[in-house]
Amino acid sequence: MDIKIGDLVTFKKGLYADEDGAVYRVLEVNGDRVVLELANTNMTIRPQSVAILSELEFYVDRDNVSKEVHGLINQ
């Protein structure tokens, strides 16, 4: 998988129930790990976390998650 900085990603379906619907923007790629920022939120300071590349997939807008995500895609 060729994930790079700025890509929108989600966790693979079924891995983490509490991540269902969350869309992240990749801030940094470091080997098999990435630093992510929650993209579909109204929070001024967006939560960040570290994830393993193999647990991620490219974001596909299946459910029109939020206007914020669409804004990021069009940037």
N, C-alpha and C positions, 0 to 999 in steps of 0.2 A: 504494500500500500504506500502510495507516494503522498503522504500528508505533509503539508508545508505551512509555514506561518501565514495566518489570515484565513485558513480554511475553516468552514463550519462543519462540525462533527457532532455525533451523538454516540452514546454507548450502545453496543450491539444489543438488540432486543433480547430480553430474558436474563441478562446478566445481573442487573440491579433494578429492582422494582421501583425504588425511590428516585431513579434517574429517568423514568419514563416521561417523555415529553420535553426533557431538558436539551437545549441546543447550546453548544460551546464553540467559542472561537479559539483557535490555536494561537498562543502567544510565543511559544518557544518549543523547538524540537531539540532533544538532547538524547541521541542514541535511540533506545527503545521506549523512551519516556517523553511526554509532552507536558507543558504547562498550559492549562486551559482557563478560559474566562467564561462564565455563564453569559450567554448572549441574549436569551429571551427573558429579561427581567427589567423591572423599572427602577431597581436599586441604583442609587448614585454611584456607590462603590460596588462594583460587580465582584461577586465571589470568584476566587481562583482556586484551582486544585491541580494536582499532578495525576496523570493517568498513564497507563501502559498502551502503547500503540495498537497492540493486537486486540484490545478491548473496544476499539473505536471503529466507526464507519462514517463515511461522508454523509452529511445531512441531506436528506431528500424531503422536500416539503410535501408530506402526505396529508397533513391535517391543517394547513395554514396556521402554524403554531402561534405566531404573533406578528404584529406590525413591526416590532423592533427588529426581528430577524430579517424581515423583508428589506428593511432599511440597510442592514449590514450587507446583504447580498448585493444591493444596488450601489454600494460605495465603491 
